[in-house]
Amino acid sequence: MDSIAGKKPALTWAVQIAVVALVVLWVVPTFGLLVSSFRTTDQITSSGWWQSLATQESQQPAIRIEGDETQKDGLFAIEGNLYGGKGGAVSKWGTSSREPEAYAPGATAELNDGLKLTVQENGDFSLTSPATMADMRLPRVFTTASTPPEFTTRNYTNVISSPMVGQSIGQAFLNTLTVAIPATIIPILVAAFAAYALAWMEFPGRALLVAFVVGLLVVPLQLALIPLLQFHNWLGIGKGYLGIWMAHTGFGLPLAIYLLRNYMVGLPRDIIENAKVDGATDFQIFTRIILPLSFPALASFAIFQFLWTWNDLLVALVFLGTGNDQQVLTGNLVNLMGSRGGDWEILSASAFVSIAVPLLVFFSMQRFLVRGLLAGSVK
């Protein structure tokens, strides 16, 4: 019965359910981060991102009464709106943190020194006194209010260009691009030549070189950092962009050569032999035949290498430094977590800026990813 046409095995359903669960686990937090990056501080602290489109009723931060004093019916009065006219429906209010919901909208609270405070449902208030309030410390108002959804792009403006977050994310963004783009292109160029030689050129020791490349795949990155930095200092390229480009190239070459070599070995031999019969050189075969046919493998490695260099922190700290003119996005975000850990709107906007480019690269090239990774796996 298990083999009847039209029925799917239980394992197939399990795989599909697992894939859907993984997609949901990845998409939901990313979408939540995007929504939070457009919300205000008060909205983030008072409700979750999934409630961003609904009117929220919550206790608002204390608001100090302020405004210009006028005389009205023999009394000194200050009138205004608690929310600055931005909207909000007061359901309860009070003048003490111990009783933040002591009064209903429209009720009048009698305070010390003859002060009387009235708060309406829309946030309008009226504070009166028999004497001038110029030298008085005006009371605070605690409100429980319904506030409409509010979204803003000010978070991204502050993150990208404002000095309020220390070093702007904009500069770190440019620094990361300066690191990631060359550190992706250079190993691809070097690995493509090496992979062609190991796949199609006959020379002594080729098998040993392939085994050596495979062995380098298991070398821990952390093991080579300090010796490589000392070698860079000896060459005079220590801390700088050239040094980090060469470091990422060295760390990425084993995987690139292995991946591209496996792909090129699987290309039809007849095409290459016919090209040699027609008088084509190895360089012509490589540039006119092998490279165009190997684009899926090149794209799949480019995705891995770009994502790794873009999200890297350790190599950037060792080979680039921590100065404001050299700091990459990951280092900048670490600093923000320490200095502005409570500013969730700044952190969420900064985090989404840092993942926007990797998401764009992945979704624009993901159709080549599986083809490139599976090439050469089946003979």
N, C-alpha and C positions, 0 to 999 in steps of 0.2 A: 504493500500500500504506500510505502514511503516514496516509491519511484513513479507514482502515477503522474502523468503529464498535467501540468497546471497547478500542482501543489508545491509549495516551497518548503524545504526542510526547516526544522526549528532553528538550526544554526544560522541560516540566512536571515531569519527574522531577528535573531539575537544580535547579529552584526549590524543590521540596519538600525535597530534601536540604540545600540551603543554609539554608532556614528551620529545619530540625531542628538543623543545626550551630550556628546562631546562638542558638537556645533553650538548647542544651546549654552553650555558652560562657558564657551569662548565668546559668543556673541553678546549675551546678556550683560556681563560686566563691562564690555567695551561700549555698548550702547548707553549703559548707565553713566560711564565716565564722560561720554559725549554730552549727555543731557546736563550733568552736573557742571560741566565747564561753561555753560551758558546761564547758570542760575546765580542769584545774588547770595551774599553771605547769610542773610537772615533766612532765606528759603532753604539753603542747604542744612543749616543747623536746626531748623524747626521741622523738617519733613524729609522723607526719602525721595530719591529721584523718580521712583515709580508713581509718586503722588504729585509730580510737577505740573500736571495739567488740571488738577482739581484745586478748588478753593480750600485753604487750610485754616483750621481754627486752632490756635496755639497761643501760649503765653509769650508776649513780646518782651524784648529787653526794656528796661526802665527808661523812660523819656523824661528829661528835665524840662520843666516849663520855662519857656523863654519867649520874648517878644517885646514890643514897644508898649509902654504904659500910657494909658489915656484916662481922662476923668469922665465918669458917667454916673448921673443921678447922685452926685455928691460923694461917690466912691472912686477909688483908683482901681482901674481894671486892665487886665492883659488878656487878649483874646487871640485865638489862632486855631490851628489844626495840628494834632499830635503827629500825623503822618505826612505833613507837608503837602497835603492835597493829593497824595499818591493812591489813596483808596484804602479801605479797610472798614470792617464792621465790628464795632466794639460790643462784646456780649457781657463782659464783666470788667471792672476796673477797681483800683485801690491806690492808696498813697504809701503803703508800707509793704515791704517784702514778706512780712509775716502774714498779712492779709491782702494778697494781690487781687482778690475777687470780692472785696467787701461791698461794692456798690454796683447797682445796675445802671445802664445808660440813662442819662437824664437826671440821675440823683445828684444831690449837692452834699459835699463833704465839708464839715466845719473843722478848720485846722487851727493851729495856734495863732496868736496875735490877731484874731478876728478874721483870718483869711477864709474865704469860701471858694470852693472849686466845684465846677459842674462840667461833666464830660458827656457829650452826646454820642449817639450810636455811630455817627460817621466820623468821629474823632475830633469834632469841634469842641473846644474847651473855653471856659470863662473863669478867670481867677480875679476875685475882687477883694479889696482891703480898705478899711477906713483910713489908713495912713499910706504914705508913699512906700512902694516896694523896691525903690532904687538900691537900697543897701541891704535888702533881705536876701537870704538864700532861698530861692524858689523851690517848691516841692517837686518831687519826682512822681511820675504816674506809671503804675504797672497795669498793663491791659492784657486781656484775653480777647483776641480779635480774629476775625475771618479775613484773610488776605488773599487777593486774587493771584494767579500765577504771574511770575515776573521773570523775563529772560533778558539778558544783556550780552553785548559783545565786548563790554569794557574789560572783562577778564583777559581776553586775548590781546587787547590793546596794551594793558599793563604788562602782560607777560612778554610780549614781543619787543616793545620799545621803551617802556617806562623804567626809569632808574629805581623805582620804588621796590623792585624785587632784587636789588643788588646788581649783579651783572645781568643784563637782559638776556632772555632766552634767544632773542634774535641773533646776537653775536655767537652764542654757543651753537645755534643751528647752523650758521655759516661755517664754524670751525668743524662741526661734525661732517658736513658735506665735503669740506676740504680733505678730511681724512678718508671718508668712506669711498668716494668716487675713484680716486687713484688706487686705493688699496683693493678695489675690486677689479679694475681694468688691468693693472700690472700683472697680478698672478694669472689671469686668464690668458694674456699674451704669452707669458713664459711657459705656462703649462700646456698650451695648445701645441707649441713647437715640440716640447718634450714628449707629449703623448703621441704625436705623429711618428716621432723617431722610434719610440718603444713599440708602436703598433705595426709599422710597415717597413722600417729600415733594418737591414741585417748588419749587425756589428758584434764583435766579441763582448761578452759580459752583459748582454741585454737582459737575460733572465735574472742575473744578480741585481741589476739596477731596478727591475720591477719588484723583486723581493725587498730591496732596500726601501723603496717608496712605500710599500705596504707596511713595513716595519715602522716607518716614521709616523704612520697614522695613529699609533698607540702611545707616542711620546707625550707626556703631560706638558701642557703649555707652561705651567708654573715652573717646571724644572728648567726651562731654557731662558727664562726672563733675565735673570741676573747675569749669566755668562754672555747673553746676547747684548745686554746693555753695556757691559764692559768692552765687548768687541766694537760696538758702535762708538764708544768714547775713544777707543784707540784709533778708529778711522776718522774721528772728528765730526761725526754726524749725530752725536749723543741725543740730546733732547731737542726735537724739532720735527717738522712734518716729514722730511726725508727719512729720518730714523723710524718713525712709526709706519710709514709706507713700506719700508723694507721689512720691518718686523711682521706686519700683517701678511706681506707677500710670502715670507718664509714659513709662517704658520699655516697659510692656506694652500701652499703648493702641493703637499702630499695628497690631500683630498682631490684637488683639481686634476692632477696628473692621473691619479687612479680612476677617477670618474670619466675623464675624456679618453683615456687610453682604452677602457672597456667599451666605450661607445664606438670609437674608431675601428677597433678590431672587428666589430659586427657589421661594418659597411661592406657592400658587395666587392669581392676581390676583382671581379671582371672589369669593373669601371676603372680601377687603378691600373691593372695590367694593360687594358686597351689604351689608356693615356700614355703609358710608358712606351708602348709599341708605336704610337703616333709621335714620339720624340719629346714628350713633356718631361721637364725636370721635376725633381722632388719638390722644389719650392713652388713650381706652377701647379703641381697636383695638390699640394697643401692649400694654397690660396684660392684656387679656382674650383676645386672639387670637395676636398675634405672639410674646409671651414663652412661652406654653405650647407653641406649635409649634416654637420655637427651642431647646428644652431640650437636644437633642443637641449643637448648636453651643456653647451656653453651657457644657455639661459638658466638652466637648473642650478649650475654652480654659482652663477652671478647672483641668484636669489639668496643662496646660503651665505655667500661671502659678504654681500651687502648688508644683510640682516645682522650678521655677526659683527662686522666692523661698526655698524650704526649703533648697536646696543652695547658695545664694548666699554668697559670702565677700567679694568685692570691694566690692559696694555696701554691705554691712553694715559693713565697716571704714571706709568713707568717711563714711557718713551716720549711723552709730550709735555707733561707738567701740569700744574694746577693754577697757573696765572690766568687772569681774566681774559687775556688775549689768546689763550691757548685752550681753555677749558671746553670740554665737549658737553653735549646735552646730558649724558648720564651723570657726569660730575656735578653739573649745575643743579640737577634735580636732587641729588644727595644733599647739596648745600641748602636747598630750599626746604627739604624735610627737617633739617636741623634748625634753621632760622625762622621759618614761617610754617611750622607744622600745624598750626591751628587755622591757617588760611586755606580752607579746602577749595575755594573757588580758584585760587592761584595755582594750587597743586594739580587740580584736575585739568585746568587749561594747559598747564605746562606738560603734563603727562600726555595729553592728547596731541599736542604739537609734536612731541617726540615720537609718537607711533604713527602719525599720519603718513609720513613718507614711506616707512616700511610696508604699511598696508597698501599704499598705491603701487609700490614695486611688486609686491606679491600678487595682487589681483590682476595686474596687467601682464604678468609673465607666468602665472600659475599653470596655464594650459600646457606649457613646455616641461613643467616640473616632473610629472610622472613619467613622461616619455624619456626624459634625460636620465632619471634615476634607474629605471628598469632596463635601459639599454645595456646589452651585454650580460645581463643576469641569467639569460636562458640561451643555451647553445644547442 
